[in-house]
Amino acid sequence: MPSDDAPFQVRATTPDDLDALESFIAPFVEDGRILPRTKEELNQLLSTGFLAESNHGIIGFAALEVYSPKLGEIRSLCVAPAAQGMGIGRRLVRECLQLAERRGVFEVMAITSQDEFFKSCGFDFTLPGEKKALFFPVREKH
């Protein structure tokens, strides 16, 4: 837990976090802010995930999913509403990007409805050489 003078701390997730993490993200899933995650999916994200905690428990989460040495994605970024504006999301993104760098990942993407936040973290709509990522939805529901 953080010291009395630190509002939160960020740490890597462990298998012991699975149940608490599932409970933490449930309201974000219900509100449609992040995609649903099965327990298996969350368990897989634990090895590349980060939690923000305060004296009151989990207040943020994000994970890096590595698809290949070329591409990773920031997944399931969420910060408790009462803790927003404290730099928690930015810190979680930074931890994911540092992990990507340590693992030699070339690019990290974020699929989001909060594009301004990610742009403020250095993300952009274009890739080097003015390439763009395009998507085609194969189905309507998750």
TIVO-2410 file (N, C-alpha, C; in nm, 3 decimals):
# residues 142
REC num residu      c1      c2      c3 atome chaine
REC   1      M   0.083  -0.120   0.000     N      A
REC   1      M   0.000   0.000   0.000    CA      A
REC   1      M   0.087   0.125   0.000     C      A
REC   2      P   0.033   0.234  -0.052     N      A
REC   2      P   0.111   0.356  -0.054    CA      A
REC   2      P   0.133   0.412   0.085     C      A
REC   3      S   0.235   0.493   0.097     N      A
REC   3      S   0.257   0.561   0.224    CA      A
REC   3      S   0.149   0.667   0.243     C      A
REC   4      D   0.143   0.723   0.363     N      A
REC   4      D   0.040   0.823   0.392    CA      A
REC   4      D   0.049   0.946   0.304     C      A
REC   5      D   0.171   0.979   0.255     N      A
REC   5      D   0.185   1.099   0.173    CA      A
REC   5      D   0.172   1.072   0.023     C      A
REC   6      A   0.162   0.947  -0.018     N      A
REC   6      A   0.146   0.914  -0.160    CA      A
REC   6      A   0.000   0.874  -0.185     C      A
REC   7      P  -0.067   0.939  -0.281     N      A
REC   7      P  -0.209   0.909  -0.304    CA      A
REC   7      P  -0.232   0.772  -0.366     C      A
REC   8      F  -0.132   0.720  -0.440     N      A
REC   8      F  -0.146   0.588  -0.500    CA      A
REC   8      F  -0.010   0.531  -0.535     C      A
REC   9      Q  -0.006   0.401  -0.555     N      A
REC   9      Q   0.114   0.336  -0.606    CA      A
REC   9      Q   0.073   0.247  -0.721     C      A
REC  10      V   0.167   0.220  -0.809     N      A
REC  10      V   0.143   0.131  -0.922    CA      A
REC  10      V   0.238   0.013  -0.910     C      A
REC  11      R   0.184  -0.105  -0.934     N      A
REC  11      R   0.266  -0.226  -0.928    CA      A
REC  11      R   0.218  -0.325  -1.033     C      A
REC  12      A   0.304  -0.421  -1.064     N      A
REC  12      A   0.267  -0.528  -1.156    CA      A
REC  12      A   0.162  -0.616  -1.090     C      A
REC  13      T   0.071  -0.668  -1.170     N      A
REC  13      T  -0.031  -0.757  -1.117    CA      A
REC  13      T   0.028  -0.895  -1.092     C      A
REC  14      T  -0.037  -0.969  -1.003     N      A
REC  14      T   0.002  -1.107  -0.971    CA      A
REC  14      T  -0.122  -1.195  -0.980     C      A
REC  15      P  -0.105  -1.326  -0.983     N      A
REC  15      P  -0.221  -1.415  -0.986    CA      A
REC  15      P  -0.317  -1.393  -0.869     C      A
REC  16      D  -0.266  -1.347  -0.756     N      A
REC  16      D  -0.352  -1.320  -0.639    CA      A
REC  16      D  -0.449  -1.205  -0.662     C      A
REC  17      D  -0.428  -1.125  -0.765     N      A
REC  17      D  -0.512  -1.009  -0.794    CA      A
REC  17      D  -0.636  -1.043  -0.877     C      A
REC  18      L  -0.646  -1.164  -0.927     N      A
REC  18      L  -0.748  -1.197  -1.026    CA      A
REC  18      L  -0.891  -1.166  -0.979     C      A
REC  19      D  -0.930  -1.211  -0.863     N      A
REC  19      D  -1.069  -1.190  -0.818    CA      A
REC  19      D  -1.098  -1.042  -0.793     C      A
REC  20      A  -1.006  -0.974  -0.728     N      A
REC  20      A  -1.026  -0.831  -0.701    CA      A
REC  20      A  -1.031  -0.751  -0.831     C      A
REC  21      L  -0.946  -0.788  -0.927     N      A
REC  21      L  -0.945  -0.720  -1.057    CA      A
REC  21      L  -1.076  -0.743  -1.131     C      A
REC  22      E  -1.125  -0.864  -1.128     N      A
REC  22      E  -1.253  -0.895  -1.193    CA      A
REC  22      E  -1.365  -0.808  -1.134     C      A
REC  23      S  -1.366  -0.793  -1.004     N      A
REC  23      S  -1.466  -0.707  -0.939    CA      A
REC  23      S  -1.447  -0.561  -0.975     C      A
REC  24      F  -1.321  -0.516  -0.981     N      A
REC  24      F  -1.293  -0.376  -1.011    CA      A
REC  24      F  -1.339  -0.338  -1.151     C      A
REC  25      I  -1.315  -0.423  -1.251     N      A
REC  25      I  -1.350  -0.385  -1.388    CA      A
REC  25      I  -1.498  -0.405  -1.420     C      A
REC  26      A  -1.571  -0.480  -1.339     N      A
REC  26      A  -1.712  -0.510  -1.367    CA      A
REC  26      A  -1.795  -0.386  -1.397     C      A
REC  27      P  -1.789  -0.278  -1.318     N      A
REC  27      P  -1.870  -0.159  -1.350    CA      A
REC  27      P  -1.831  -0.094  -1.483     C      A
REC  28      F  -1.704  -0.100  -1.520     N      A
REC  28      F  -1.659  -0.043  -1.647    CA      A
REC  28      F  -1.715  -0.124  -1.765     C      A
REC  29      V  -1.721  -0.256  -1.747     N      A
REC  29      V  -1.781  -0.343  -1.849    CA      A
REC  29      V  -1.929  -0.315  -1.860     C      A
REC  30      E  -1.997  -0.307  -1.747     N      A
REC  30      E  -2.142  -0.281  -1.745    CA      A
REC  30      E  -2.177  -0.149  -1.812     C      A
REC  31      D  -2.092  -0.048  -1.795     N      A
REC  31      D  -2.114   0.084  -1.857    CA      A
REC  31      D  -2.070   0.088  -2.003     C      A
REC  32      G  -2.013  -0.022  -2.054     N      A
REC  32      G  -1.967  -0.026  -2.192    CA      A
REC  32      G  -1.838   0.050  -2.216     C      A
REC  33      R  -1.765   0.081  -2.110     N      A
REC  33      R  -1.641   0.160  -2.124    CA      A
REC  33      R  -1.523   0.073  -2.166     C      A
REC  34      I  -1.525  -0.055  -2.126     N      A
REC  34      I  -1.425  -0.151  -2.172    CA      A
REC  34      I  -1.497  -0.279  -2.214     C      A
REC  35      L  -1.428  -0.359  -2.293     N      A
REC  35      L  -1.488  -0.484  -2.339    CA      A
REC  35      L  -1.492  -0.586  -2.226     C      A
REC  36      P  -1.590  -0.674  -2.231     N      A
REC  36      P  -1.594  -0.781  -2.129    CA      A
REC  36      P  -1.469  -0.868  -2.137     C      A
REC  37      R  -1.425  -0.917  -2.025     N      A
REC  37      R  -1.309  -1.006  -2.016    CA      A
REC  37      R  -1.349  -1.129  -1.936     C      A
REC  38      T  -1.325  -1.246  -1.992     N      A
REC  38      T  -1.348  -1.368  -1.916    CA      A
REC  38      T  -1.239  -1.379  -1.810     C      A
REC  39      K  -1.261  -1.467  -1.715     N      A
REC  39      K  -1.159  -1.489  -1.612    CA      A
REC  39      K  -1.029  -1.538  -1.677     C      A
REC  40      E  -1.042  -1.622  -1.779     N      A
REC  40      E  -0.924  -1.670  -1.851    CA      A
REC  40      E  -0.847  -1.556  -1.917     C      A
REC  41      E  -0.921  -1.465  -1.983     N      A
REC  41      E  -0.856  -1.351  -2.048    CA      A
REC  41      E  -0.785  -1.263  -1.945     C      A
REC  42      L  -0.853  -1.236  -1.833     N      A
REC  42      L  -0.789  -1.155  -1.729    CA      A
REC  42      L  -0.666  -1.224  -1.673     C      A
REC  43      N  -0.674  -1.354  -1.656     N      A
REC  43      N  -0.561  -1.430  -1.604    CA      A
REC  43      N  -0.441  -1.417  -1.699     C      A
REC  44      Q  -0.466  -1.420  -1.829     N      A
REC  44      Q  -0.359  -1.405  -1.927    CA      A
REC  44      Q  -0.298  -1.265  -1.923     C      A
REC  45      L  -0.381  -1.163  -1.892     N      A
REC  45      L  -0.330  -1.026  -1.887    CA      A
REC  45      L  -0.249  -0.996  -1.760     C      A
REC  46      L  -0.260  -1.082  -1.659     N      A
REC  46      L  -0.190  -1.056  -1.533    CA      A
REC  46      L  -0.039  -1.048  -1.550     C      A
REC  47      S   0.017  -1.123  -1.644     N      A
REC  47      S   0.163  -1.122  -1.658    CA      A
REC  47      S   0.214  -0.992  -1.719     C      A
REC  48      T   0.125  -0.912  -1.778     N      A
REC  48      T   0.165  -0.785  -1.838    CA      A
REC  48      T   0.075  -0.670  -1.790     C      A
REC  49      G   0.013  -0.690  -1.675     N      A
REC  49      G  -0.079  -0.590  -1.622    CA      A
REC  49      G  -0.020  -0.511  -1.507     C      A
REC  50      F  -0.084  -0.396  -1.482     N      A
REC  50      F  -0.043  -0.307  -1.374    CA      A
REC  50      F  -0.167  -0.257  -1.301     C      A
REC  51      L  -0.158  -0.252  -1.169     N      A
REC  51      L  -0.264  -0.200  -1.084    CA      A
REC  51      L  -0.219  -0.070  -1.020     C      A
REC  52      A  -0.311   0.022  -1.007     N      A
REC  52      A  -0.290   0.140  -0.922    CA      A
REC  52      A  -0.372   0.114  -0.797     C      A
REC  53      E  -0.311   0.136  -0.683     N      A
REC  53      E  -0.378   0.112  -0.556    CA      A
REC  53      E  -0.365   0.234  -0.465     C      A
REC  54      S  -0.466   0.251  -0.382     N      A
REC  54      S  -0.461   0.351  -0.276    CA      A
REC  54      S  -0.489   0.276  -0.147     C      A
REC  55      N  -0.502   0.350  -0.040     N      A
REC  55      N  -0.537   0.286   0.087    CA      A
REC  55      N  -0.675   0.222   0.082     C      A
REC  56      H  -0.754   0.256  -0.019     N      A
REC  56      H  -0.889   0.202  -0.033    CA      A
REC  56      H  -0.896   0.084  -0.128     C      A
REC  57      G  -0.783   0.040  -0.183     N      A
REC  57      G  -0.780  -0.074  -0.274    CA      A
REC  57      G  -0.747  -0.033  -0.416     C      A
REC  58      I  -0.790  -0.116  -0.511     N      A
REC  58      I  -0.761  -0.091  -0.652    CA      A
REC  58      I  -0.834   0.033  -0.700     C      A
REC  59      I  -0.760   0.121  -0.767     N      A
REC  59      I  -0.822   0.242  -0.825    CA      A
REC  59      I  -0.791   0.255  -0.974     C      A
REC  60      G  -0.712   0.161  -1.030     N      A
REC  60      G  -0.683   0.166  -1.172    CA      A
REC  60      G  -0.619   0.038  -1.220     C      A
REC  61      F  -0.633   0.013  -1.350     N      A
REC  61      F  -0.575  -0.106  -1.411    CA      A
REC  61      F  -0.549  -0.081  -1.558     C      A
REC  62      A  -0.444  -0.141  -1.609     N      A
REC  62      A  -0.416  -0.147  -1.753    CA      A
REC  62      A  -0.322  -0.264  -1.776     C      A
REC  63      A  -0.327  -0.317  -1.898     N      A
REC  63      A  -0.237  -0.425  -1.934    CA      A
REC  63      A  -0.185  -0.402  -2.075     C      A
REC  64      L  -0.070  -0.459  -2.101     N      A
REC  64      L  -0.012  -0.459  -2.235    CA      A
REC  64      L  -0.032  -0.599  -2.291     C      A
REC  65      E  -0.099  -0.609  -2.403     N      A
REC  65      E  -0.108  -0.739  -2.471    CA      A
REC  65      E  -0.010  -0.733  -2.587     C      A
REC  66      V   0.083  -0.828  -2.589     N      A
REC  66      V   0.184  -0.833  -2.694    CA      A
REC  66      V   0.138  -0.934  -2.797     C      A
REC  67      Y   0.114  -0.886  -2.919     N      A
REC  67      Y   0.070  -0.972  -3.029    CA      A
REC  67      Y   0.189  -1.030  -3.104     C      A
REC  68      S   0.296  -0.955  -3.116     N      A
REC  68      S   0.415  -0.998  -3.188    CA      A
REC  68      S   0.527  -0.900  -3.151     C      A
REC  69      P   0.650  -0.927  -3.195     N      A
REC  69      P   0.756  -0.828  -3.168    CA      A
REC  69      P   0.726  -0.693  -3.232     C      A
REC  70      K   0.637  -0.692  -3.329     N      A
REC  70      K   0.604  -0.567  -3.398    CA      A
REC  70      K   0.492  -0.489  -3.330     C      A
REC  71      L   0.397  -0.557  -3.263     N      A
REC  71      L   0.277  -0.488  -3.217    CA      A
REC  71      L   0.227  -0.534  -3.080     C      A
REC  72      G   0.194  -0.435  -2.998     N      A
REC  72      G   0.128  -0.458  -2.870    CA      A
REC  72      G   0.008  -0.364  -2.859     C      A
REC  73      E  -0.076  -0.388  -2.761     N      A
REC  73      E  -0.195  -0.305  -2.739    CA      A
REC  73      E  -0.214  -0.280  -2.591     C      A
REC  74      I  -0.250  -0.158  -2.557     N      A
REC  74      I  -0.290  -0.127  -2.419    CA      A
REC  74      I  -0.434  -0.174  -2.405     C      A
REC  75      R  -0.459  -0.259  -2.307     N      A
REC  75      R  -0.589  -0.320  -2.291    CA      A
REC  75      R  -0.650  -0.284  -2.155     C      A
REC  76      S  -0.780  -0.270  -2.156     N      A
REC  76      S  -0.861  -0.257  -2.034    CA      A
REC  76      S  -0.816  -0.146  -1.940     C      A
REC  77      L  -0.774  -0.033  -1.994     N      A
REC  77      L  -0.736   0.079  -1.909    CA      A
REC  77      L  -0.861   0.135  -1.843     C      A
REC  78      C  -0.862   0.136  -1.711     N      A
REC  78      C  -0.974   0.195  -1.638    CA      A
REC  78      C  -0.924   0.252  -1.505     C      A
REC  79      V  -0.982   0.365  -1.469     N      A
REC  79      V  -0.949   0.434  -1.344    CA      A
REC  79      V  -1.081   0.464  -1.274     C      A
REC  80      A  -1.086   0.435  -1.146     N      A
REC  80      A  -1.207   0.461  -1.066    CA      A
REC  80      A  -1.248   0.607  -1.083     C      A
REC  81      P  -1.377   0.633  -1.102     N      A
REC  81      P  -1.423   0.772  -1.123    CA      A
REC  81      P  -1.373   0.870  -1.016     C      A
REC  82      A  -1.373   0.829  -0.890     N      A
REC  82      A  -1.330   0.918  -0.782    CA      A
REC  82      A  -1.181   0.947  -0.785     C      A
REC  83      A  -1.104   0.866  -0.861     N      A
REC  83      A  -0.959   0.882  -0.866    CA      A
REC  83      A  -0.911   0.943  -0.998     C      A
REC  84      Q  -1.002   0.979  -1.085     N      A
REC  84      Q  -0.961   1.037  -1.213    CA      A
REC  84      Q  -0.905   1.177  -1.193     C      A
REC  85      G  -0.812   1.213  -1.281     N      A
REC  85      G  -0.749   1.344  -1.272    CA      A
REC  85      G  -0.627   1.348  -1.183     C      A
REC  86      M  -0.584   1.233  -1.131     N      A
REC  86      M  -0.467   1.225  -1.043    CA      A
REC  86      M  -0.343   1.176  -1.116     C      A
REC  87      G  -0.353   1.151  -1.246     N      A
REC  87      G  -0.238   1.101  -1.321    CA      A
REC  87      G  -0.226   0.950  -1.323     C      A
REC  88      I  -0.327   0.882  -1.274     N      A
REC  88      I  -0.322   0.736  -1.265    CA      A
REC  88      I  -0.323   0.671  -1.404     C      A
REC  89      G  -0.413   0.713  -1.491     N      A
REC  89      G  -0.419   0.657  -1.626    CA      A
REC  89      G  -0.289   0.678  -1.700     C      A
REC  90      R  -0.234   0.797  -1.691     N      A
REC  90      R  -0.108   0.829  -1.757    CA      A
REC  90      R   0.005   0.740  -1.703     C      A
REC  91      R   0.008   0.720  -1.574     N      A
REC  91      R   0.111   0.634  -1.512    CA      A
REC  91      R   0.096   0.489  -1.557     C      A
REC  92      L  -0.027   0.440  -1.564     N      A
REC  92      L  -0.050   0.303  -1.610    CA      A
REC  92      L  -0.007   0.286  -1.756     C      A
REC  93      V  -0.038   0.383  -1.839     N      A
REC  93      V   0.005   0.380  -1.979    CA      A
REC  93      V   0.157   0.379  -1.985     C      A
REC  94      R   0.222   0.463  -1.907     N      A
REC  94      R   0.369   0.470  -1.907    CA      A
REC  94      R   0.429   0.334  -1.868     C      A
REC  95      E   0.371   0.269  -1.767     N      A
REC  95      E   0.422   0.138  -1.726    CA      A
REC  95      E   0.410   0.037  -1.840     C      A
REC  96      C   0.296   0.039  -1.910     N      A
REC  96      C   0.275  -0.052  -2.024    CA      A
REC  96      C   0.375  -0.023  -2.136     C      A
REC  97      L   0.400   0.103  -2.165     N      A
REC  97      L   0.494   0.140  -2.270    CA      A
REC  97      L   0.637   0.102  -2.233     C      A
REC  98      Q   0.672   0.117  -2.107     N      A
REC  98      Q   0.806   0.076  -2.062    CA      A
REC  98      Q   0.822  -0.076  -2.073     C      A
REC  99      L   0.717  -0.150  -2.041     N      A
REC  99      L   0.722  -0.295  -2.056    CA      A
REC  99      L   0.738  -0.333  -2.203     C      A
REC 100      A   0.666  -0.264  -2.291     N      A
REC 100      A   0.678  -0.289  -2.435    CA      A
REC 100      A   0.822  -0.264  -2.480     C      A
REC 101      E   0.881  -0.157  -2.431     N      A
REC 101      E   1.019  -0.126  -2.468    CA      A
REC 101      E   1.114  -0.235  -2.419     C      A
REC 102      R   1.097  -0.280  -2.295     N      A
REC 102      R   1.183  -0.386  -2.241    CA      A
REC 102      R   1.168  -0.515  -2.322     C      A
REC 103      R   1.050  -0.540  -2.375     N      A
REC 103      R   1.025  -0.662  -2.452    CA      A
REC 103      R   1.056  -0.644  -2.601     C      A
REC 104      G   1.101  -0.527  -2.641     N      A
REC 104      G   1.141  -0.504  -2.778    CA      A
REC 104      G   1.025  -0.490  -2.876     C      A
REC 105      V   0.908  -0.451  -2.827     N      A
REC 105      V   0.792  -0.431  -2.914    CA      A
REC 105      V   0.812  -0.302  -2.994     C      A
REC 106      F   0.784  -0.307  -3.124     N      A
REC 106      F   0.806  -0.193  -3.213    CA      A
REC 106      F   0.701  -0.083  -3.196     C      A
REC 107      E   0.571  -0.121  -3.193     N      A
REC 107      E   0.462  -0.023  -3.182    CA      A
REC 107      E   0.358  -0.072  -3.082     C      A
REC 108      V   0.296   0.023  -3.014     N      A
REC 108      V   0.186  -0.008  -2.922    CA      A
REC 108      V   0.066   0.075  -2.966     C      A
REC 109      M  -0.049   0.009  -2.977     N      A
REC 109      M  -0.171   0.079  -3.015    CA      A
REC 109      M  -0.268   0.080  -2.898     C      A
REC 110      A  -0.365   0.168  -2.910     N      A
REC 110      A  -0.475   0.176  -2.814    CA      A
REC 110      A  -0.603   0.194  -2.894     C      A
REC 111      I  -0.699   0.106  -2.873     N      A
REC 111      I  -0.831   0.120  -2.935    CA      A
REC 111      I  -0.919   0.179  -2.826     C      A
REC 112      T  -0.972   0.299  -2.849     N      A
REC 112      T  -1.034   0.375  -2.741    CA      A
REC 112      T  -1.139   0.472  -2.790     C      A
REC 113      S  -1.225   0.511  -2.698     N      A
REC 113      S  -1.315   0.623  -2.724    CA      A
REC 113      S  -1.260   0.750  -2.659     C      A
REC 114      Q  -1.147   0.737  -2.592     N      A
REC 114      Q  -1.083   0.850  -2.523    CA      A
REC 114      Q  -0.956   0.891  -2.598     C      A
REC 115      D  -0.970   0.924  -2.726     N      A
REC 115      D  -0.853   0.952  -2.808    CA      A
REC 115      D  -0.772   1.072  -2.758     C      A
REC 116      E  -0.836   1.172  -2.702     N      A
REC 116      E  -0.761   1.289  -2.654    CA      A
REC 116      E  -0.667   1.251  -2.540     C      A
REC 117      F  -0.712   1.161  -2.453     N      A
REC 117      F  -0.624   1.115  -2.346    CA      A
REC 117      F  -0.501   1.048  -2.404     C      A
REC 118      F  -0.522   0.955  -2.497     N      A
REC 118      F  -0.408   0.883  -2.554    CA      A
REC 118      F  -0.318   0.975  -2.636     C      A
REC 119      K  -0.376   1.072  -2.704     N      A
REC 119      K  -0.293   1.169  -2.776    CA      A
REC 119      K  -0.206   1.246  -2.677     C      A
REC 120      S  -0.260   1.277  -2.559     N      A
REC 120      S  -0.181   1.348  -2.458    CA      A
REC 120      S  -0.068   1.261  -2.402     C      A
REC 121      C  -0.078   1.130  -2.424     N      A
REC 121      C   0.027   1.036  -2.381    CA      A
REC 121      C   0.126   1.008  -2.494     C      A
REC 122      G   0.111   1.076  -2.608     N      A
REC 122      G   0.204   1.060  -2.718    CA      A
REC 122      G   0.156   0.973  -2.833     C      A
REC 123      F   0.036   0.917  -2.822     N      A
REC 123      F  -0.019   0.835  -2.931    CA      A
REC 123      F  -0.068   0.928  -3.041     C      A
REC 124      D  -0.074   0.875  -3.163     N      A
REC 124      D  -0.123   0.952  -3.276    CA      A
REC 124      D  -0.200   0.860  -3.369     C      A
REC 125      F  -0.277   0.920  -3.460     N      A
REC 125      F  -0.357   0.842  -3.554    CA      A
REC 125      F  -0.274   0.785  -3.668     C      A
REC 126      T  -0.157   0.838  -3.690     N      A
REC 126      T  -0.075   0.791  -3.801    CA      A
REC 126      T   0.047   0.716  -3.748     C      A
REC 127      L   0.093   0.624  -3.829     N      A
REC 127      L   0.214   0.549  -3.800    CA      A
REC 127      L   0.329   0.613  -3.875     C      A
REC 128      P   0.452   0.571  -3.850     N      A
REC 128      P   0.564   0.629  -3.926    CA      A
REC 128      P   0.538   0.618  -4.077     C      A
REC 129      G   0.576   0.721  -4.150     N      A
REC 129      G   0.556   0.721  -4.295    CA      A
REC 129      G   0.412   0.750  -4.333     C      A
REC 130      E   0.334   0.809  -4.240     N      A
REC 130      E   0.194   0.846  -4.265    CA      A
REC 130      E   0.103   0.727  -4.291     C      A
REC 131      K   0.144   0.607  -4.245     N      A
REC 131      K   0.056   0.491  -4.255    CA      A
REC 131      K  -0.055   0.505  -4.151     C      A
REC 132      K  -0.169   0.444  -4.177     N      A
REC 132      K  -0.281   0.448  -4.083    CA      A
REC 132      K  -0.330   0.307  -4.058     C      A
REC 133      A  -0.382   0.283  -3.939     N      A
REC 133      A  -0.444   0.155  -3.907    CA      A
REC 133      A  -0.591   0.164  -3.943     C      A
REC 134      L  -0.642   0.069  -4.017     N      A
REC 134      L  -0.782   0.064  -4.057    CA      A
REC 134      L  -0.843  -0.064  -4.001     C      A
REC 135      F  -0.971  -0.058  -3.967     N      A
REC 135      F  -1.037  -0.173  -3.908    CA      A
REC 135      F  -1.164  -0.205  -3.985     C      A
REC 136      F  -1.199  -0.333  -3.987     N      A
REC 136      F  -1.323  -0.379  -4.047    CA      A
REC 136      F  -1.394  -0.466  -3.945     C      A
REC 137      P  -1.513  -0.426  -3.897     N      A
REC 137      P  -1.586  -0.507  -3.799    CA      A
REC 137      P  -1.650  -0.629  -3.866     C      A
REC 138      V  -1.611  -0.745  -3.824     N      A
REC 138      V  -1.664  -0.868  -3.879    CA      A
REC 138      V  -1.798  -0.903  -3.815     C      A
REC 139      R  -1.819  -0.858  -3.694     N      A
REC 139      R  -1.946  -0.880  -3.624    CA      A
REC 139      R  -1.978  -0.756  -3.542     C      A
REC 140      E  -2.103  -0.742  -3.505     N      A
REC 140      E  -2.147  -0.622  -3.433    CA      A
REC 140      E  -2.128  -0.631  -3.282     C      A
REC 141      K  -2.144  -0.746  -3.225     N      A
REC 141      K  -2.135  -0.764  -3.079    CA      A
REC 141      K  -2.000  -0.819  -3.040     C      A
REC 142      H  -1.958  -0.789  -2.917     N      A
REC 142      H  -1.829  -0.840  -2.865    CA      A
REC 142      H  -1.843  -0.987  -2.838     C      A
***
